[in-house]
Amino acid sequence: MRRCRARPHRGNVGPSRAGRQCLSPRGRRPRCPALRAELRPARSHGPAGSGAPPVSPDDVVTALVRACERRDLDAVCALVTDDIEYDNVPIGKVFGPDGVRSVLGAGVMAQADEVEWRVLAQVASGDLVMNERVDRFRIGDRWIEIPIAAVFRLRDGRVCLWRDYFDLETYRKQR
């Protein structure tokens, strides 16, 4: 059982004990991280519990996002090709897993006590995946939120192109 971190209460919760305070104002999405984790649908990875890596482009990108949230740079680098182009559009491009590691291992992600990437929408067509998300970083007692639109292209089941489009000024105003 996970501990609820929602502001209105601080008790142990499960799907059956979750009260109204754990839901967003419209009741669509659980506000409580513990409840969100409990209700998150299981993802299918490979044939029947084989432990195989994610099979669809959508699953690969979802696994990449989850690895970024955990700040597991080894898992992130395992999901990208050796010649990946990673472009933080207002900042610049880096290439290869070492370039991805250098960007993700520095800056706001390195300073954050907690990282949460909320995927608002994600679509896939062939080897192209696009998502709209809000990247959240807790530093001390405050959150920095950056709205992002991202494009991913996959080759042989791994990400070969990753572009994050965001407004750098939105980030700077929150620092």
Backbone as JSON Lines, residues from 0, in Angstrom:
{"i":0,"aa":"M","n":[0.85,-1.17,0.0],"ca":[0.0,0.0,0.0],"c":[0.9,1.24,0.0]}
{"i":1,"aa":"R","n":[0.66,2.16,-0.9],"ca":[1.47,3.38,-0.98],"c":[0.85,4.47,-0.1]}
{"i":2,"aa":"R","n":[1.67,5.4,0.27],"ca":[1.2,6.5,1.12],"c":[0.73,7.64,0.23]}
{"i":3,"aa":"C","n":[-0.44,8.14,0.52],"ca":[-1.01,9.24,-0.25],"c":[-0.29,10.53,0.09]}
{"i":4,"aa":"R","n":[0.04,11.31,-0.93],"ca":[0.72,12.57,-0.69],"c":[-0.15,13.77,-1.06]}
{"i":5,"aa":"A","n":[-1.42,13.55,-1.29],"ca":[-2.33,14.65,-1.62],"c":[-2.46,15.56,-0.4]}
{"i":6,"aa":"R","n":[-2.6,16.85,-0.62],"ca":[-2.64,17.82,0.47],"c":[-3.81,17.63,1.44]}
{"i":7,"aa":"P","n":[-5.04,17.36,0.98],"ca":[-6.15,17.31,1.93],"c":[-6.02,16.22,2.99]}
{"i":8,"aa":"H","n":[-5.3,15.16,2.74],"ca":[-5.17,14.09,3.73],"c":[-3.83,13.4,3.55]}
{"i":9,"aa":"R","n":[-3.45,12.61,4.52],"ca":[-2.16,11.91,4.44],"c":[-2.29,10.48,4.95]}
{"i":10,"aa":"G","n":[-3.31,9.79,4.54],"ca":[-3.51,8.42,5.01],"c":[-3.12,7.41,3.96]}
{"i":11,"aa":"N","n":[-3.04,6.15,4.37],"ca":[-2.82,5.08,3.41],"c":[-4.1,4.93,2.6]}
{"i":12,"aa":"V","n":[-3.96,4.8,1.3],"ca":[-5.13,4.68,0.45],"c":[-4.97,3.52,-0.5]}
{"i":13,"aa":"G","n":[-6.05,3.01,-0.94],"ca":[-6.1,2.01,-1.99],"c":[-7.28,2.37,-2.85]}
{"i":14,"aa":"P","n":[-7.49,1.71,-3.97],"ca":[-8.59,2.06,-4.84],"c":[-9.93,2.07,-4.12]}
{"i":15,"aa":"S","n":[-10.12,1.18,-3.14],"ca":[-11.41,1.11,-2.48],"c":[-11.59,2.2,-1.42]}
{"i":16,"aa":"R","n":[-10.49,2.75,-0.87],"ca":[-10.6,3.74,0.19],"c":[-10.37,5.15,-0.31]}
{"i":17,"aa":"A","n":[-10.1,5.3,-1.59],"ca":[-9.79,6.63,-2.11],"c":[-11.02,7.52,-2.04]}
{"i":18,"aa":"G","n":[-10.87,8.64,-1.39],"ca":[-11.99,9.57,-1.27],"c":[-11.95,10.61,-2.37]}
{"i":19,"aa":"R","n":[-12.88,11.52,-2.29],"ca":[-12.99,12.57,-3.28],"c":[-11.73,13.43,-3.35]}
{"i":20,"aa":"Q","n":[-11.06,13.6,-2.22],"ca":[-9.88,14.45,-2.18],"c":[-8.75,13.92,-3.05]}
{"i":21,"aa":"C","n":[-8.79,12.66,-3.45],"ca":[-7.74,12.09,-4.29],"c":[-8.0,12.33,-5.77]}
{"i":22,"aa":"L","n":[-9.16,12.86,-6.13],"ca":[-9.5,13.04,-7.53],"c":[-9.31,14.49,-7.94]}
{"i":23,"aa":"S","n":[-9.07,14.7,-9.23],"ca":[-8.97,16.05,-9.76],"c":[-10.34,16.71,-9.64]}
{"i":24,"aa":"P","n":[-10.41,18.04,-9.79],"ca":[-11.71,18.71,-9.64],"c":[-12.8,18.14,-10.54]}
{"i":25,"aa":"R","n":[-12.45,17.68,-11.7],"ca":[-13.46,17.11,-12.6],"c":[-13.64,15.62,-12.38]}
{"i":26,"aa":"G","n":[-12.85,15.04,-11.49],"ca":[-12.99,13.63,-11.17],"c":[-12.46,12.68,-12.23]}
{"i":27,"aa":"R","n":[-11.69,13.2,-13.18],"ca":[-11.21,12.36,-14.28],"c":[-9.91,11.64,-13.94]}
{"i":28,"aa":"R","n":[-8.99,12.35,-13.33],"ca":[-7.65,11.81,-13.11],"c":[-7.35,11.89,-11.63]}
{"i":29,"aa":"P","n":[-6.86,10.82,-11.06],"ca":[-6.51,10.87,-9.64],"c":[-5.41,11.9,-9.4]}
{"i":30,"aa":"R","n":[-5.59,12.73,-8.41],"ca":[-4.61,13.74,-8.04],"c":[-3.5,13.09,-7.21]}
{"i":31,"aa":"C","n":[-3.87,12.07,-6.5],"ca":[-2.97,11.4,-5.56],"c":[-2.02,10.47,-6.33]}
{"i":32,"aa":"P","n":[-0.69,10.68,-6.22],"ca":[0.26,9.83,-6.93],"c":[0.13,8.35,-6.58]}
{"i":33,"aa":"A","n":[-0.2,8.07,-5.33],"ca":[-0.34,6.67,-4.92],"c":[-1.5,6.01,-5.65]}
{"i":34,"aa":"L","n":[-2.61,6.71,-5.75],"ca":[-3.78,6.17,-6.43],"c":[-3.53,6.06,-7.93]}
{"i":35,"aa":"R","n":[-2.83,7.06,-8.51],"ca":[-2.51,6.99,-9.95],"c":[-1.71,5.74,-10.24]}
{"i":36,"aa":"A","n":[-0.73,5.44,-9.4],"ca":[0.1,4.24,-9.61],"c":[-0.73,2.97,-9.5]}
{"i":37,"aa":"E","n":[-1.67,2.96,-8.55],"ca":[-2.52,1.77,-8.36],"c":[-3.43,1.54,-9.56]}
{"i":38,"aa":"L","n":[-3.91,2.63,-10.16],"ca":[-4.89,2.51,-11.23],"c":[-4.27,2.47,-12.62]}
{"i":39,"aa":"R","n":[-2.95,2.71,-12.72],"ca":[-2.28,2.72,-14.02],"c":[-2.41,1.34,-14.66]}
{"i":40,"aa":"P","n":[-2.88,1.28,-15.92],"ca":[-3.04,-0.03,-16.56],"c":[-1.69,-0.7,-16.8]}
{"i":41,"aa":"A","n":[-1.7,-2.0,-16.7],"ca":[-0.48,-2.77,-16.96],"c":[-0.15,-2.71,-18.44]}
{"i":42,"aa":"R","n":[1.11,-2.62,-18.76],"ca":[1.56,-2.59,-20.14],"c":[2.0,-3.98,-20.55]}
{"i":43,"aa":"S","n":[1.75,-4.32,-21.78],"ca":[2.17,-5.62,-22.29],"c":[3.56,-5.49,-22.89]}
{"i":44,"aa":"H","n":[4.5,-6.23,-22.39],"ca":[5.87,-6.2,-22.9],"c":[6.26,-7.59,-23.38]}
{"i":45,"aa":"G","n":[6.3,-7.73,-24.67],"ca":[6.73,-9.0,-25.24],"c":[5.72,-10.11,-25.02]}
{"i":46,"aa":"P","n":[6.03,-11.3,-25.51],"ca":[5.11,-12.42,-25.38],"c":[4.99,-12.91,-23.94]}
{"i":47,"aa":"A","n":[3.78,-13.05,-23.48],"ca":[3.39,-13.67,-22.2],"c":[4.48,-13.75,-21.14]}
{"i":48,"aa":"G","n":[4.81,-12.62,-20.56],"ca":[5.74,-12.62,-19.44],"c":[7.15,-13.03,-19.8]}
{"i":49,"aa":"S","n":[7.55,-12.86,-21.05],"ca":[8.87,-13.3,-21.48],"c":[9.98,-12.38,-20.98]}
{"i":50,"aa":"G","n":[9.6,-11.2,-20.5],"ca":[10.61,-10.24,-20.08],"c":[11.24,-9.53,-21.26]}
{"i":51,"aa":"A","n":[10.68,-9.73,-22.45],"ca":[11.2,-9.09,-23.66],"c":[10.95,-7.58,-23.58]}
{"i":52,"aa":"P","n":[11.74,-6.79,-24.3],"ca":[11.54,-5.34,-24.27],"c":[10.2,-4.97,-24.9]}
{"i":53,"aa":"P","n":[9.76,-3.72,-24.69],"ca":[8.5,-3.27,-25.28],"c":[8.49,-3.52,-26.79]}
{"i":54,"aa":"V","n":[7.31,-3.84,-27.33],"ca":[7.25,-4.24,-28.72],"c":[6.73,-3.18,-29.67]}
{"i":55,"aa":"S","n":[5.84,-2.31,-29.26],"ca":[5.3,-1.31,-30.17],"c":[6.03,0.02,-29.96]}
{"i":56,"aa":"P","n":[6.06,0.88,-30.99],"ca":[6.68,2.2,-30.82],"c":[6.07,2.97,-29.65]}
{"i":57,"aa":"D","n":[4.75,2.86,-29.5],"ca":[4.07,3.53,-28.39],"c":[4.61,3.03,-27.05]}
{"i":58,"aa":"D","n":[4.8,1.72,-26.92],"ca":[5.33,1.14,-25.68],"c":[6.78,1.56,-25.43]}
{"i":59,"aa":"V","n":[7.57,1.68,-26.49],"ca":[8.96,2.09,-26.34],"c":[9.02,3.51,-25.78]}
{"i":60,"aa":"V","n":[8.21,4.41,-26.35],"ca":[8.22,5.8,-25.89],"c":[7.69,5.89,-24.46]}
{"i":61,"aa":"T","n":[6.66,5.13,-24.14],"ca":[6.15,5.11,-22.76],"c":[7.23,4.62,-21.8]}
{"i":62,"aa":"A","n":[7.97,3.59,-22.18],"ca":[9.06,3.08,-21.34],"c":[10.16,4.13,-21.19]}
{"i":63,"aa":"L","n":[10.43,4.89,-22.25],"ca":[11.43,5.95,-22.2],"c":[11.01,7.04,-21.22]}
{"i":64,"aa":"V","n":[9.75,7.44,-21.29],"ca":[9.22,8.47,-20.38],"c":[9.32,7.99,-18.93]}
{"i":65,"aa":"R","n":[8.93,6.75,-18.68],"ca":[8.98,6.2,-17.31],"c":[10.43,6.13,-16.8]}
{"i":66,"aa":"A","n":[11.36,5.76,-17.68],"ca":[12.78,5.71,-17.29],"c":[13.29,7.11,-16.96]}
{"i":67,"aa":"C","n":[12.85,8.11,-17.72],"ca":[13.24,9.5,-17.42],"c":[12.69,9.93,-16.07]}
{"i":68,"aa":"E","n":[11.46,9.55,-15.77],"ca":[10.87,9.89,-14.47],"c":[11.69,9.28,-13.33]}
{"i":69,"aa":"R","n":[12.18,8.08,-13.54],"ca":[13.0,7.4,-12.51],"c":[14.44,7.91,-12.51]}
{"i":70,"aa":"R","n":[14.79,8.7,-13.53],"ca":[16.16,9.17,-13.76],"c":[17.12,8.01,-13.94]}
{"i":71,"aa":"D","n":[16.63,6.98,-14.61],"ca":[17.41,5.78,-14.89],"c":[18.06,5.96,-16.27]}
{"i":72,"aa":"L","n":[19.21,6.6,-16.29],"ca":[19.85,6.93,-17.56],"c":[20.32,5.7,-18.32]}
{"i":73,"aa":"D","n":[20.65,4.63,-17.61],"ca":[21.03,3.39,-18.3],"c":[19.85,2.83,-19.08]}
{"i":74,"aa":"A","n":[18.66,2.86,-18.48],"ca":[17.45,2.37,-19.17],"c":[17.11,3.27,-20.35]}
{"i":75,"aa":"V","n":[17.26,4.59,-20.18],"ca":[17.01,5.52,-21.29],"c":[17.95,5.21,-22.44]}
{"i":76,"aa":"C","n":[19.23,5.07,-22.15],"ca":[20.23,4.82,-23.21],"c":[20.03,3.47,-23.88]}
{"i":77,"aa":"A","n":[19.46,2.5,-23.16],"ca":[19.17,1.2,-23.76],"c":[18.02,1.28,-24.76]}
{"i":78,"aa":"L","n":[17.2,2.32,-24.66],"ca":[16.04,2.47,-25.54],"c":[16.32,3.35,-26.75]}
{"i":79,"aa":"V","n":[17.54,3.87,-26.88],"ca":[17.88,4.73,-28.01],"c":[18.96,4.07,-28.87]}
{"i":80,"aa":"T","n":[19.02,4.49,-30.13],"ca":[20.02,3.95,-31.05],"c":[21.38,4.61,-30.79]}
{"i":81,"aa":"D","n":[22.42,4.02,-31.35],"ca":[23.77,4.56,-31.18],"c":[23.94,5.91,-31.87]}
{"i":82,"aa":"D","n":[23.09,6.19,-32.88],"ca":[23.2,7.45,-33.62],"c":[22.0,8.37,-33.37]}
{"i":83,"aa":"I","n":[21.36,8.26,-32.21],"ca":[20.18,9.08,-31.93],"c":[20.51,10.57,-32.05]}
{"i":84,"aa":"E","n":[19.53,11.3,-32.56],"ca":[19.58,12.76,-32.56],"c":[18.57,13.21,-31.52]}
{"i":85,"aa":"Y","n":[19.03,13.82,-30.45],"ca":[18.15,14.33,-29.4],"c":[18.21,15.85,-29.46]}
{"i":86,"aa":"D","n":[17.06,16.46,-29.74],"ca":[17.0,17.9,-29.97],"c":[16.06,18.55,-28.97]}
{"i":87,"aa":"N","n":[16.62,19.27,-28.01],"ca":[15.83,20.17,-27.18],"c":[15.77,21.45,-28.0]}
{"i":88,"aa":"V","n":[14.69,21.64,-28.74],"ca":[14.65,22.62,-29.82],"c":[15.12,24.02,-29.42]}
{"i":89,"aa":"P","n":[14.74,24.59,-28.28],"ca":[15.27,25.92,-28.01],"c":[16.73,25.93,-27.53]}
{"i":90,"aa":"I","n":[17.27,24.77,-27.21],"ca":[18.62,24.71,-26.65],"c":[19.64,24.19,-27.66]}
{"i":91,"aa":"G","n":[19.33,23.08,-28.32],"ca":[20.25,22.52,-29.3],"c":[20.24,21.01,-29.33]}
{"i":92,"aa":"K","n":[20.99,20.46,-30.29],"ca":[21.02,19.01,-30.53],"c":[22.24,18.37,-29.89]}
{"i":93,"aa":"V","n":[22.03,17.1,-29.52],"ca":[23.14,16.24,-29.14],"c":[22.95,14.92,-29.88]}
{"i":94,"aa":"F","n":[24.02,14.14,-29.97],"ca":[23.95,12.9,-30.72],"c":[24.49,11.74,-29.89]}
{"i":95,"aa":"G","n":[23.89,10.57,-30.1],"ca":[24.33,9.35,-29.44],"c":[23.87,9.26,-28.0]}
{"i":96,"aa":"P","n":[23.94,8.05,-27.44],"ca":[23.52,7.84,-26.04],"c":[24.3,8.7,-25.05]}
{"i":97,"aa":"D","n":[25.58,8.95,-25.33],"ca":[26.36,9.8,-24.42],"c":[25.85,11.23,-24.42]}
{"i":98,"aa":"G","n":[25.41,11.71,-25.58],"ca":[24.82,13.05,-25.66],"c":[23.52,13.13,-24.88]}
{"i":99,"aa":"V","n":[22.68,12.1,-25.03],"ca":[21.42,12.05,-24.28],"c":[21.72,12.03,-22.78]}
{"i":100,"aa":"R","n":[22.67,11.22,-22.39],"ca":[23.05,11.11,-20.97],"c":[23.54,12.46,-20.44]}
{"i":101,"aa":"S","n":[24.32,13.18,-21.25],"ca":[24.86,14.47,-20.79],"c":[23.75,15.5,-20.58]}
{"i":102,"aa":"V","n":[22.73,15.49,-21.43],"ca":[21.62,16.45,-21.28],"c":[20.73,16.07,-20.11]}
{"i":103,"aa":"L","n":[20.33,14.8,-20.05],"ca":[19.4,14.37,-19.0],"c":[20.07,14.3,-17.63]}
{"i":104,"aa":"G","n":[21.36,14.08,-17.59],"ca":[22.06,13.97,-16.31],"c":[22.49,15.3,-15.73]}
{"i":105,"aa":"A","n":[22.2,16.38,-16.43],"ca":[22.58,17.71,-15.96],"c":[21.33,18.59,-15.88]}
{"i":106,"aa":"G","n":[21.53,19.81,-15.5],"ca":[20.44,20.77,-15.5],"c":[19.36,20.47,-14.47]}
{"i":107,"aa":"V","n":[18.13,20.77,-14.86],"ca":[17.01,20.69,-13.93],"c":[16.76,19.27,-13.44]}
{"i":108,"aa":"M","n":[17.0,18.26,-14.28],"ca":[16.79,16.88,-13.83],"c":[17.76,16.48,-12.72]}
{"i":109,"aa":"A","n":[18.97,16.98,-12.79],"ca":[19.96,16.65,-11.77],"c":[19.66,17.36,-10.45]}
{"i":110,"aa":"Q","n":[19.06,18.54,-10.53],"ca":[18.74,19.32,-9.34],"c":[17.44,18.88,-8.68]}
{"i":111,"aa":"A","n":[16.59,18.2,-9.43],"ca":[15.24,17.88,-8.94],"c":[15.26,16.78,-7.88]}
{"i":112,"aa":"D","n":[14.4,16.97,-6.88],"ca":[14.19,15.94,-5.86],"c":[13.22,14.89,-6.38]}
{"i":113,"aa":"E","n":[12.34,15.29,-7.28],"ca":[11.34,14.39,-7.85],"c":[11.05,14.82,-9.28]}
{"i":114,"aa":"V","n":[10.84,13.86,-10.17],"ca":[10.55,14.12,-11.57],"c":[9.25,13.42,-11.94]}
{"i":115,"aa":"E","n":[8.37,14.14,-12.59],"ca":[7.1,13.56,-13.05],"c":[6.81,14.1,-14.45]}
{"i":116,"aa":"W","n":[6.68,13.21,-15.41],"ca":[6.33,13.61,-16.76],"c":[4.9,13.15,-17.01]}
{"i":117,"aa":"R","n":[3.98,14.09,-17.07],"ca":[2.57,13.77,-17.3],"c":[2.29,13.78,-18.8]}
{"i":118,"aa":"V","n":[1.99,12.62,-19.34],"ca":[1.65,12.53,-20.76],"c":[0.16,12.81,-20.89]}
{"i":119,"aa":"L","n":[-0.16,13.92,-21.57],"ca":[-1.55,14.32,-21.75],"c":[-2.19,13.63,-22.94]}
{"i":120,"aa":"A","n":[-1.39,13.42,-23.98],"ca":[-1.87,12.74,-25.19],"c":[-0.66,12.11,-25.88]}
{"i":121,"aa":"Q","n":[-0.89,10.95,-26.49],"ca":[0.18,10.28,-27.23],"c":[-0.44,9.54,-28.39]}
{"i":122,"aa":"V","n":[0.13,9.73,-29.57],"ca":[-0.34,9.04,-30.77],"c":[0.84,8.42,-31.48]}
{"i":123,"aa":"A","n":[0.57,7.32,-32.16],"ca":[1.61,6.62,-32.9],"c":[1.09,6.28,-34.29]}
{"i":124,"aa":"S","n":[1.95,6.4,-35.26],"ca":[1.64,6.01,-36.63],"c":[2.92,5.42,-37.21]}
{"i":125,"aa":"G","n":[2.91,4.12,-37.41],"ca":[4.12,3.45,-37.88],"c":[5.23,3.6,-36.86]}
{"i":126,"aa":"D","n":[6.38,4.11,-37.3],"ca":[7.52,4.29,-36.41],"c":[7.61,5.71,-35.84]}
{"i":127,"aa":"L","n":[6.55,6.48,-35.99],"ca":[6.51,7.85,-35.49],"c":[5.56,7.92,-34.29]}
{"i":128,"aa":"V","n":[6.04,8.51,-33.2],"ca":[5.22,8.7,-32.0],"c":[5.31,10.17,-31.62]}
{"i":129,"aa":"M","n":[4.17,10.75,-31.29],"ca":[4.14,12.14,-30.83],"c":[3.4,12.18,-29.5]}
{"i":130,"aa":"N","n":[3.9,13.0,-28.58],"ca":[3.15,13.18,-27.35],"c":[3.16,14.62,-26.91]}
{"i":131,"aa":"E","n":[2.11,14.94,-26.16],"ca":[2.0,16.22,-25.49],"c":[2.1,15.9,-24.01]}
{"i":132,"aa":"R","n":[2.99,16.6,-23.32],"ca":[3.17,16.28,-21.91],"c":[3.55,17.53,-21.13]}
{"i":133,"aa":"V","n":[3.49,17.39,-19.83],"ca":[3.97,18.43,-18.92],"c":[5.06,17.78,-18.08]}
{"i":134,"aa":"D","n":[6.28,18.26,-18.25],"ca":[7.4,17.75,-17.46],"c":[7.45,18.57,-16.18]}
{"i":135,"aa":"R","n":[7.37,17.86,-15.05],"ca":[7.35,18.51,-13.74],"c":[8.59,18.1,-12.95]}
{"i":136,"aa":"F","n":[9.2,19.09,-12.3],"ca":[10.4,18.87,-11.52],"c":[10.22,19.53,-10.16]}
{"i":137,"aa":"R","n":[10.31,18.74,-9.09],"ca":[10.2,19.32,-7.75],"c":[11.61,19.6,-7.24]}
{"i":138,"aa":"I","n":[11.85,20.86,-6.96],"ca":[13.12,21.3,-6.4],"c":[12.78,21.96,-5.07]}
{"i":139,"aa":"G","n":[13.19,21.32,-4.0],"ca":[12.81,21.82,-2.67],"c":[11.32,21.64,-2.46]}
{"i":140,"aa":"D","n":[10.63,22.73,-2.18],"ca":[9.19,22.64,-1.92],"c":[8.35,23.2,-3.07]}
{"i":141,"aa":"R","n":[8.94,23.44,-4.23],"ca":[8.14,23.95,-5.35],"c":[8.36,23.12,-6.61]}
{"i":142,"aa":"W","n":[7.37,23.21,-7.48],"ca":[7.39,22.45,-8.74],"c":[7.65,23.4,-9.9]}
{"i":143,"aa":"I","n":[8.47,22.97,-10.82],"ca":[8.66,23.65,-12.1],"c":[7.92,22.81,-13.13]}
{"i":144,"aa":"E","n":[7.06,23.45,-13.93],"ca":[6.27,22.74,-14.93],"c":[6.58,23.29,-16.31]}
{"i":145,"aa":"I","n":[6.89,22.39,-17.24],"ca":[7.24,22.79,-18.59],"c":[6.34,22.04,-19.58]}
{"i":146,"aa":"P","n":[5.42,22.74,-20.25],"ca":[4.62,22.08,-21.29],"c":[5.51,21.75,-22.49]}
{"i":147,"aa":"I","n":[5.37,20.53,-23.0],"ca":[6.25,20.04,-24.08],"c":[5.43,19.31,-25.13]}
{"i":148,"aa":"A","n":[5.8,19.51,-26.38],"ca":[5.32,18.67,-27.48],"c":[6.55,17.93,-27.98]}
{"i":149,"aa":"A","n":[6.44,16.62,-28.13],"ca":[7.61,15.81,-28.49],"c":[7.32,14.93,-29.69]}
{"i":150,"aa":"V","n":[8.36,14.71,-30.48],"ca":[8.3,13.82,-31.64],"c":[9.4,12.78,-31.48]}
{"i":151,"aa":"F","n":[9.03,11.53,-31.68],"ca":[9.98,10.42,-31.6],"c":[9.88,9.6,-32.89]}
{"i":152,"aa":"R","n":[11.02,9.24,-33.45],"ca":[11.04,8.31,-34.57],"c":[11.83,7.1,-34.11]}
{"i":153,"aa":"L","n":[11.31,5.91,-34.45],"ca":[11.96,4.67,-34.02],"c":[12.52,3.91,-35.21]}
{"i":154,"aa":"R","n":[13.59,3.17,-34.94],"ca":[14.18,2.29,-35.93],"c":[14.6,1.02,-35.19]}
{"i":155,"aa":"D","n":[14.15,-0.11,-35.69],"ca":[14.48,-1.4,-35.07],"c":[14.13,-1.45,-33.58]}
{"i":156,"aa":"G","n":[12.99,-0.84,-33.23],"ca":[12.5,-0.91,-31.86],"c":[13.17,0.03,-30.87]}
{"i":157,"aa":"R","n":[14.0,0.95,-31.38],"ca":[14.64,1.92,-30.48],"c":[14.5,3.32,-31.06]}
{"i":158,"aa":"V","n":[14.57,4.32,-30.2],"ca":[14.38,5.71,-30.6],"c":[15.64,6.21,-31.31]}
{"i":159,"aa":"C","n":[15.46,6.69,-32.55],"ca":[16.59,7.24,-33.31],"c":[16.5,8.76,-33.45]}
{"i":160,"aa":"L","n":[15.31,9.34,-33.18],"ca":[15.13,10.79,-33.22],"c":[14.19,11.17,-32.08]}
{"i":161,"aa":"W","n":[14.58,12.18,-31.32],"ca":[13.76,12.65,-30.2],"c":[13.86,14.16,-30.2]}
{"i":162,"aa":"R","n":[12.72,14.82,-30.44],"ca":[12.68,16.28,-30.42],"c":[11.69,16.74,-29.37]}
{"i":163,"aa":"D","n":[12.12,17.59,-28.46],"ca":[11.25,18.21,-27.47],"c":[11.11,19.68,-27.82]}
{"i":164,"aa":"Y","n":[9.85,20.1,-28.06],"ca":[9.55,21.5,-28.36],"c":[8.95,22.12,-27.1]}
{"i":165,"aa":"F","n":[9.57,23.19,-26.61],"ca":[9.04,23.88,-25.44],"c":[9.52,25.32,-25.46]}
{"i":166,"aa":"D","n":[8.89,26.15,-24.62],"ca":[9.23,27.55,-24.51],"c":[10.24,27.73,-23.38]}
{"i":167,"aa":"L","n":[11.44,28.08,-23.73],"ca":[12.51,28.22,-22.75],"c":[12.19,29.31,-21.72]}
{"i":168,"aa":"E","n":[11.49,30.34,-22.15],"ca":[11.14,31.43,-21.24],"c":[10.19,30.97,-20.14]}
{"i":169,"aa":"T","n":[9.3,30.02,-20.46],"ca":[8.41,29.45,-19.44],"c":[9.23,28.8,-18.33]}
{"i":170,"aa":"Y","n":[10.27,28.1,-18.71],"ca":[11.17,27.48,-17.73],"c":[11.92,28.54,-16.92]}
{"i":171,"aa":"R","n":[12.49,29.52,-17.61],"ca":[13.3,30.54,-16.93],"c":[12.49,31.34,-15.92]}
{"i":172,"aa":"K","n":[11.23,31.61,-16.22],"ca":[10.38,32.38,-15.3],"c":[10.11,31.64,-14.0]}
{"i":173,"aa":"Q","n":[10.22,30.32,-14.02],"ca":[9.93,29.52,-12.83],"c":[11.17,29.25,-11.99]}
{"i":174,"aa":"R","n":[12.33,29.55,-12.49],"ca":[13.58,29.3,-11.75],"c":[13.73,30.25,-10.65]}
